[in-house]
Amino acid sequence: MSLPGDRERLSALSRQLPGVEVRLRRLRRSLVSVRRASDRLILTLHPAVVYDPDCSVFIGAWIAHQGRHGTSQRLRAWLDDIRLRNRNADMEMHRNHLRGMETIGGDCDVQARASRIHAAAFADLDLPVLRWSRRPPKRRLRHLRFGCYRRLPQPVIEISPRLARPWVAACFFDHVLHHELCHHRQHRSGAPRSEGIHSKRFRVWERDFPGHDEALFWERMALPWLLDDSEPPWYRDAPCTVPPASSPPSS
């Protein structure tokens, strides 16, 4: 539901962008979405974008120049700044909750944790081999694969060593193990070739994990520090500031 202030901002932006239908929606995976209809562009904006005072400047230039002349790069930098500010605010709001979440501690026994999850939800299946994957480079990463399931030559689950940090939430670590065991169930159940890796039934199995929502919440809060391989501020009781995105990216 939009408020009067939202409608006023959208109307002002629409007047600046003829031929563009501007919509307001809390997008899950992005702050800005654009698609072409038969006679117009449909521009969907997250409220955090609309409420930023520079919205008309960056969005207007990006649409007017169709992403050329450096407008896409400037738009991405501006959106990154909005994400950074929003994430810092979220963390400050949830600091006490994050600090109180159980962690895996200094000596994580991945085999024991996987065995408990297997006994609780996958006892009808064999338990795959559990091992740590290859250690990623000691630099900030752009992407991080938390776990990996390999079917051949024998079922194996590999977990990223970045998750072996004592500050990693126990519910998140167990969620990753549960996720990979869902892949094992998918394989053992004889999934047809046409079935996607994360199919509907896979998502049903995944949501059966008792700490599913809590694990995804922790992932959303902690991802910058997992990529940066540094302790999050709620663990060391420091100011909530996200590691800068300008750190050297992975290749």
N, C-alpha and C positions, 0 to 999 in steps of 0.2 A: 504494500500500500504506500503510495507517495503522499507526501505532505504538501501544503500550499507552497512552501519555500522550494521544494523539489520542482514543482510544476513551473514556477517562475524561472528557475535556472534553465530548465529544459527548453522553455519557450524562447528565452534569450539566445540560447545556443542554436536553436532551430532557425531563428531569424538570420543568424550569421551564416548558416549553411543551407542555402536554397537547394532543393532537390534531395535533401537528406532527411530521413525520418529518424529522430533521436528518441531512444527509449532508455528507461532507467530500470536496472535489474541487478540484483546481487549475484553476479556471475561467480561460479565456483572455482574455475581454473584460470581466469584472466580478469583484467580490469576493463579491457576494451575489446569489443567484437564488432566486426563490420562484414556485411554481406550485401550482394546486389540483388534487388528484386527486378521486376520487369521494367519499371519506370523510375526507380529511385534506389539510393543506398539506404540500408537500414543500419544505423549505428547504435549499438547497445553499450551503455556505460555503467560501471559500478558507481554507487553513491559516493565512494571515496574520491572518485575522479571528478564528479560533478561539483562536489563541495570544495575542491581545491581552487584557490583564486586564479591560478594560471591555466585553468581548463580551456577557456576559449582561445587562448594564445596557441597552445600546443596542438589541441585537437583541430582548431581552425586551419592552422598552417599545414598540418598533416593531410587533411582532406583536400584543401585547396591545391596542394602540389602533388596529390596522389602518391604520397610517400617518397617523392623524389627531393633532390636538392638538400639532402641531409635531414629532412624532417622526420624520417623514420628513426634515425639514430637519436635525435633530440627527444622524440616521443618516448623511446625506450628508456632513456636516462631519466626522464621525468617520472615515468611510471615506476621505475626502480626506486626512486626517492620516496614516492608515495607508499610503496610496499614496505620500505624500511621504516618509515614513520609509523605506519599502522602496526607493524610487527612489534616495534618497541613498545607501543602503547598497550598492545595485547599482553606482552610479557609482564609489564609492570602491573597490569590488572590481575594476572594469574600467578604472580610470583610465589605467593604463599602455597598455593595448590601445587605448583611444580616442585617446590622445595620439599613438600611432604610426600611426594610419590616415591614408592620403593624403587631402589636401583639394584643392578645386578652385583654391585660390589667389586672388589679388587680381583677376585679369582673366579671367573665365570666357567662353570663346567657345562659346556654346551651339550654334551652327551646326556648328562643327568636331566637337564631341563627338557631336552627333546624327548627323553624317555617318559617323563611325567605327562607331557602333552599327548604323546602317542598312546599311553595307557588310558587317558581320559577320553579321547575322541577318535582314535584311529587303531584301536586294539585289534580290529578285524584284519588289519594289514600288517605286512612285514615292516620292520623299521629300517629305513635306508641308512647307509653309511653317513656319519656326520663328520664334517671337518671344516676348518677355516680355509677360506679362499686365499689367493695370492694377495700379499700386502700391497695396497695402493700407494702411489707416490706420496712423499711427505710434503704435500702442498695442497692448497685449496683446490677442490674439485668442482666441476660444474654439475656433474651427475654422480650418483653413488648407487650401485646395486647392492641392496642390503643382503640378499640371499639369492641362491641359484639352485634349481633342481635339474639334475642330469639323469636321464633314463638309462643311457647306455655307457659302457658295457654292463653296468649294474647301477641301480638307483643310488644316487649320491646327493646329499644336500650340503652346499657350501655356504658359509656365513662370512660376511666381510669382517676382517679384523678391526675395522673402524667401530664395530659394535662391541668390541671387547673392553670398552672404556668403563671405569667404575661408576660413572655418572649416568650411564644409559638406563632408562627406565625399564624395570623388569617386565612390565606389561608389554612394552614395545618389542623387546627382545623375544619374548614368548610369542607375540603376534607374528613376527617374521618367521619363526619356526613353524607355527601353525599354518601360515600362508604356504610355505614350501611343502608341508605335509598334505595340504589340499591338492597341490600339483601331483603328489604321489598317488593320492586317491583317484584323481582324474586319469592318470596313466594306468593304474591297476584295474580301473573299471572298464577299460577298453573304449576310451573316447573315440568317436569317429573322426576321420581326418577333417571333416567340415567344422568340427567344434572349435571355437576360439580358445586361446590359452586361458583367458579369464571369462569364461562363459557364464550364463545365468546360474547354472547349478553350482559352478565354482564360487560365485559371489555368495550364494546361500550358505555353502560350507564355511566360507571365510567369516561371514557374519555370526556364525555360531560360537566364535571365540568369545569367552566371557568378557574380556577387556577390550573388545574391538574399538569402541568409540574413544575410550581413554587412550589407547595406543595411537590412534590417528591424531588425536589432539596433541599428544606429546611429540609426535613426528613433525607436525606443523610448526610447533614452537621451537624444536631443537634442530631442525634440518640445517640452518646456517652453521651451527657448531660441529655437526657431523661432517659437513663438507670442508670446514676449516680445520677439523681435528683439534679442537680446543674446548676447554671446559666452558659450559654455559654459565651465565652470571648467577642464576639461582642456585647453582651447585657451590660456587665459591663466594656467594653473597656479595656480588659486585653490581654496579649499575647496569641496568638492562639496556645494552647497546649491541645491535646485531653486527657481526663481523662484516667489514666492507666488501661489497661485491667486486671491487676493483682488485682484489687479491689475485695473484697469478692463476689463470684457469688451467684446467687439465687439457691435454691435447686430444 
